[in-house]
Amino acid sequence: MSQALRVIKSITVTDAMLTATSVAEADHAAWSGATTYALADRVILTSTHKVYESLQAGNLNKSPLTEPLWWIEVGPTNRWKLFDLSSSTQTLVDAADYYEVTPGQAVNALALLNITGILSVRVRLTDPSFGVVYDQTADLTAVPSESSWYAWFFEPRTEQTQFVVSDLPSYPNATLRVDVTSSGAAYIGVFAFGTQRSIGTGVQKGVRLGIQDYSRKERNEWGDTVLVQRAFASRVSFQMLIENTELDNTFNLLADLRATPCLWIGSTTYGSLSVFGFYNNFDIGITYARHSECSIDIEGLT
């Protein structure tokens, strides 16, 4: 492998950044201090974009923000699930929905992760002075797992679960719009965008990847095996060479990214080498006069 390891630190989306979207925020009724809620009733707070569930009956004028004995936070609203940087929560989108964000800074990469049912994605970048500076549409239609006539007719189609754009031009004042199309209900787990950085001179051969499975596998009192399928997290280990002139910059970059969800791209050839998560550890060995060896272990988010 000759491609450098790339990392995209996603920008945290605020209300001001989200300039337009066709995805409604109507999971439940908005909380009102004049309404009495029963046990297990759910409401949303548009100020936090979260869903809350009532823990008691006769719940009157108890704010979900200040009354933890009366309310429990369930999670983000459907509109904001794809911005919570958790791949396991998915935003439900219809046949033709869109998101439009104005980051207020230059971005050159974006990613849609843990997607289901998406047929195509159109990405547009519009600058207030120069107009449309980027407009590309990608076909994400499910394809056979291999290239052969037998696979075309008989093998199941493999659906693409992620979409990455890494060639956006840098315009600090531009608006980024993403349109998705589907044949019906579809889902997006993460919508991440930011500035990508390169690490090292190229990922070396010997990459190791796998998963951490959180499924339950137990035997009951009669000896029967009980299997409960749950989420899993991807794991990948990269090794690369770093020029010694970039050693301090690389060390500082990785230190800054600790405990931070990022998209790590080890190869554009193998989708499994693109992991959204955080690194567990990294090691740099100053082994040569001009180059150093670096290894980094990435753990994906479920």
C-alpha positions as CSV (number, residue, x, y, z in Angstrom):
1,M,0.0,0.0,0.0
2,S,1.3,3.4,-0.9
3,Q,-1.4,5.7,0.2
4,A,-0.9,7.8,3.3
5,L,-3.2,7.3,6.3
6,R,-5.9,10.1,6.2
7,V,-7.9,11.3,9.1
8,I,-11.0,13.5,9.1
9,K,-11.9,15.2,12.4
10,S,-15.6,16.0,12.1
11,I,-16.9,19.5,12.9
12,T,-19.5,19.7,15.6
13,V,-22.7,20.9,14.1
14,T,-24.6,23.7,15.8
15,D,-28.0,25.2,15.1
16,A,-26.4,28.1,13.3
17,M,-24.6,25.7,10.9
18,L,-27.6,23.8,9.9
19,T,-29.1,26.3,7.5
20,A,-31.7,24.0,5.8
21,T,-33.0,20.5,5.8
22,S,-36.1,18.6,4.6
23,V,-36.0,16.2,7.5
24,A,-38.7,17.2,10.0
25,E,-38.1,17.3,13.8
26,A,-41.5,15.9,14.7
27,D,-40.7,12.6,16.6
28,H,-43.0,13.7,19.4
29,A,-44.8,16.8,20.5
30,A,-42.7,19.6,22.0
31,W,-42.6,19.7,25.8
32,S,-45.0,22.1,27.4
33,G,-45.1,23.2,31.0
34,A,-48.9,23.4,30.8
35,T,-49.4,19.7,29.8
36,T,-49.7,16.8,32.3
37,Y,-47.7,13.8,31.1
38,A,-48.3,10.2,31.9
39,L,-45.7,7.5,32.7
40,A,-43.6,6.7,29.5
41,D,-44.9,9.7,27.6
42,R,-42.3,11.1,25.3
43,V,-41.5,14.7,24.3
44,I,-38.8,16.6,22.4
45,L,-36.9,19.8,23.4
46,T,-36.1,21.8,20.3
47,S,-33.4,23.7,22.2
48,T,-31.4,20.5,22.8
49,H,-32.8,18.4,19.9
50,K,-33.3,15.5,22.3
51,V,-36.1,13.1,23.1
52,Y,-37.1,12.6,26.7
53,E,-39.4,10.1,28.4
54,S,-41.5,10.7,31.5
55,L,-40.6,8.6,34.5
56,Q,-43.7,9.3,36.5
57,A,-47.4,9.9,36.1
58,G,-48.9,13.3,36.8
59,N,-45.8,15.0,35.3
60,L,-46.8,18.7,35.2
61,N,-44.5,21.6,34.7
62,K,-41.3,19.6,35.3
63,S,-38.6,20.6,32.8
64,P,-36.6,17.7,31.3
65,L,-33.5,19.9,31.7
66,T,-33.8,20.4,35.4
67,E,-35.9,17.5,36.7
68,P,-34.0,14.2,36.4
69,L,-36.4,12.4,38.7
70,W,-39.2,13.1,36.3
71,W,-37.5,12.7,32.9
72,I,-34.9,10.5,31.3
73,E,-33.1,11.4,28.1
74,V,-33.7,8.9,25.3
75,G,-31.5,10.3,22.6
76,P,-31.3,12.8,19.8
77,T,-34.3,13.6,17.6
78,N,-34.4,12.0,14.1
79,R,-33.2,15.1,12.4
80,W,-30.1,15.3,14.6
81,K,-29.2,11.6,15.0
82,L,-26.7,11.7,12.1
83,F,-24.8,14.6,13.8
84,D,-24.3,12.9,17.2
85,L,-21.1,11.1,16.0
86,S,-22.6,7.7,17.0
87,S,-22.8,5.3,14.1
88,S,-25.4,3.1,15.8
89,T,-28.1,5.8,15.8
90,Q,-29.5,6.4,12.4
91,T,-31.6,9.2,10.9
92,L,-34.6,8.1,8.9
93,V,-34.8,9.8,5.5
94,D,-37.4,9.6,2.8
95,A,-37.1,9.2,-0.9
96,A,-35.6,12.6,-1.5
97,D,-34.2,14.4,1.5
98,Y,-31.4,16.9,1.9
99,Y,-29.2,18.6,4.5
100,E,-27.5,22.0,4.0
101,V,-24.8,23.2,6.4
102,T,-22.6,26.3,6.5
103,P,-19.6,25.4,8.6
104,G,-18.0,28.9,8.6
105,Q,-14.7,27.4,7.7
106,A,-13.1,25.5,4.9
107,V,-13.8,21.8,4.6
108,N,-12.4,19.5,2.0
109,A,-14.0,16.1,3.0
110,L,-17.3,14.6,4.0
111,A,-18.6,11.2,4.8
112,L,-21.9,9.4,5.2
113,L,-21.5,6.3,7.3
114,N,-23.7,3.4,8.3
115,I,-26.1,4.1,5.4
116,T,-28.9,1.8,4.4
117,G,-31.2,2.0,1.4
118,I,-29.5,5.1,-0.2
119,L,-29.5,4.9,-4.0
120,S,-27.6,8.1,-4.9
121,V,-25.9,11.1,-3.2
122,R,-25.5,14.5,-4.7
123,V,-22.9,16.8,-3.1
124,R,-22.8,20.6,-3.9
125,L,-20.6,23.3,-2.5
126,T,-21.8,26.8,-3.1
127,D,-19.7,30.0,-2.4
128,P,-21.6,33.3,-2.0
129,S,-19.0,35.0,-4.3
130,F,-18.1,32.3,-6.8
131,G,-21.3,30.3,-7.0
132,V,-21.3,26.5,-7.3
133,V,-17.7,25.3,-7.0
134,Y,-18.4,21.6,-6.6
135,D,-21.3,19.5,-7.9
136,Q,-21.0,15.7,-8.1
137,T,-23.5,12.9,-8.0
138,A,-22.6,9.3,-7.0
139,D,-24.6,6.2,-7.7
140,L,-24.8,3.9,-4.6
141,T,-27.0,1.2,-6.2
142,A,-26.3,-2.2,-4.7
143,V,-24.0,-4.3,-6.9
144,P,-23.0,-8.0,-7.1
145,S,-20.3,-9.1,-4.7
146,E,-18.0,-10.1,-7.6
147,S,-17.7,-9.5,-11.4
148,S,-19.1,-12.5,-13.2
149,W,-22.2,-13.4,-15.1
150,Y,-23.2,-15.9,-12.4
151,A,-22.9,-13.3,-9.6
152,W,-24.9,-10.8,-11.7
153,F,-27.9,-13.2,-12.0
154,F,-27.7,-15.3,-8.9
155,E,-25.6,-13.7,-6.1
156,P,-27.2,-11.2,-3.7
157,R,-26.4,-7.6,-4.2
158,T,-24.0,-5.9,-1.8
159,E,-25.3,-2.5,-0.5
160,Q,-22.8,0.2,0.1
161,T,-22.7,1.3,3.7
162,Q,-20.5,4.4,3.5
163,F,-19.8,7.3,1.1
164,V,-16.7,9.4,1.3
165,V,-15.8,12.6,-0.7
166,S,-12.2,13.8,-0.2
167,D,-11.7,16.3,-3.0
168,L,-13.9,19.3,-2.0
169,P,-12.3,22.6,-2.8
170,S,-11.5,24.8,0.2
171,Y,-13.9,27.8,0.4
172,P,-14.3,29.1,4.0
173,N,-17.7,30.8,3.4
174,A,-19.3,28.1,1.2
175,T,-22.5,26.2,2.0
176,L,-22.4,22.4,1.7
177,R,-25.5,20.6,0.6
178,V,-26.1,16.8,0.4
179,D,-29.1,15.4,-1.3
180,V,-29.9,11.7,-1.0
181,T,-32.4,9.6,-3.0
182,S,-33.9,6.2,-2.2
183,S,-36.8,4.0,-3.2
184,G,-38.4,4.6,0.2
185,A,-37.3,4.7,3.8
186,A,-33.5,4.9,4.1
187,Y,-31.1,5.6,7.0
188,I,-27.9,7.6,7.6
189,G,-25.8,6.8,10.7
190,V,-23.3,9.6,10.6
191,F,-22.9,12.8,8.5
192,A,-19.3,14.0,9.1
193,F,-17.4,16.7,7.4
194,G,-14.2,18.6,8.1
195,T,-10.6,19.0,7.0
196,Q,-8.6,15.8,6.2
197,R,-5.0,15.4,7.3
198,S,-2.4,12.9,6.0
199,I,-0.2,10.9,8.3
200,G,3.0,9.3,7.1
201,T,4.4,8.5,3.7
202,G,2.2,5.5,3.1
203,V,0.5,2.7,4.9
204,Q,2.7,-0.4,4.9
205,K,1.7,-4.0,4.1
206,G,0.7,-6.1,7.1
207,V,-2.4,-4.2,8.1
208,R,-4.5,-6.2,10.6
209,L,-8.3,-5.7,10.8
210,G,-11.2,-7.4,12.6
211,I,-14.1,-6.7,14.8
212,Q,-15.0,-6.7,18.5
213,D,-18.3,-8.5,18.8
214,Y,-20.7,-7.5,21.6
215,S,-23.2,-10.2,20.9
216,R,-24.3,-12.4,23.8
217,K,-23.4,-16.1,23.6
218,E,-24.5,-18.1,26.6
219,R,-25.7,-21.6,27.6
220,N,-28.8,-22.0,29.6
221,E,-29.4,-24.5,32.4
222,W,-30.4,-27.2,29.9
223,G,-27.2,-26.8,27.9
224,D,-28.8,-24.9,25.0
225,T,-26.8,-22.1,23.4
226,V,-28.6,-18.7,23.5
227,L,-27.3,-16.3,20.8
228,V,-28.4,-12.7,20.9
229,Q,-26.9,-10.6,18.0
230,R,-25.7,-7.2,19.1
231,A,-23.6,-4.4,17.7
232,F,-19.9,-4.8,16.8
233,A,-16.9,-2.4,16.5
234,S,-14.3,-2.6,13.8
235,R,-10.7,-2.8,14.7
236,V,-7.7,-2.0,12.5
237,S,-3.9,-1.7,13.1
238,F,-1.8,0.4,10.7
239,Q,1.9,0.6,10.3
240,M,3.6,3.4,8.4
241,L,6.8,5.4,7.9
242,I,7.0,9.1,9.0
243,E,9.6,11.5,7.8
244,N,11.5,12.8,10.8
245,T,10.9,16.3,9.6
246,E,7.2,15.6,10.3
247,L,7.6,13.7,13.5
248,D,6.7,16.5,15.9
249,N,3.7,17.6,13.8
250,T,2.4,14.0,13.7
251,F,2.9,13.5,17.4
252,N,1.0,16.7,18.2
253,L,-1.8,15.9,15.7
254,L,-2.4,12.4,17.2
255,A,-2.2,13.8,20.7
256,D,-4.9,16.4,19.8
257,L,-7.1,13.7,18.4
258,R,-7.2,11.5,21.6
259,A,-10.7,10.4,22.6
260,T,-12.1,12.1,19.5
261,P,-14.3,10.3,17.0
262,C,-12.7,10.6,13.5
263,L,-12.9,8.9,10.2
264,W,-9.6,7.0,9.5
265,I,-9.0,6.1,5.9
266,G,-6.2,3.6,5.3
267,S,-7.1,2.8,1.7
268,T,-9.5,3.8,-1.1
269,T,-9.4,0.3,-2.5
270,Y,-10.7,-1.5,0.6
271,G,-13.7,0.0,2.3
272,S,-13.1,-2.1,5.4
273,L,-9.9,0.0,6.0
274,S,-12.1,3.1,6.5
275,V,-13.1,3.2,10.2
276,F,-15.1,5.8,12.1
277,G,-13.8,5.8,15.7
278,F,-10.9,6.6,17.9
279,Y,-7.3,5.3,18.4
280,N,-6.5,3.3,21.4
281,N,-2.8,3.9,21.3
282,F,0.0,4.9,18.9
283,D,3.8,4.3,19.0
284,I,6.5,6.1,17.1
285,G,10.0,4.6,16.9
286,I,12.8,6.8,15.7
287,T,14.6,4.0,13.9
288,Y,16.3,5.7,10.9
289,A,18.2,8.8,10.1
290,R,15.4,10.3,7.9
291,H,12.3,8.2,8.8
292,S,10.6,6.8,11.8
293,E,8.2,3.9,12.2
294,C,4.7,4.5,13.5
295,S,1.9,2.1,14.5
296,I,-1.6,3.0,15.4
297,D,-4.6,1.0,16.6
298,I,-8.0,2.2,15.7
299,E,-11.3,1.1,17.4
300,G,-14.5,1.8,15.6
301,L,-17.7,3.1,17.2
302,T,-20.7,0.8,17.2
